[in-house]
């Protein structure tokens, strides 16, 4: 049975008016195998105009499978680019 049962906690904070940091922790099971890990993202944004921003992120992730001795783990680095646009006072689009 490959049913996934997992929980996740996320948090983020803005700093220096143009930066952001995010932390995410995940723990769960896929069938009889447990997994856990975290992801840290740091990034910033630059205004293109009053409602649009260019976003750049750097992410580090580390996940482990708990299947016994010699279980695999995974580490990754990522770079993200995007454009965020306000479509109202309480909504945004991100691409």
ABEGO torsion letter per residue (X at the ends): XABBBBBBBBBBBBBGGABBBBBBBBBBBBEABBBBEBBBBBBBBBBABAABBBBBBBBBBBBBBBAEBGBBBBBBBBBBBBBBBBAEAABBBBX
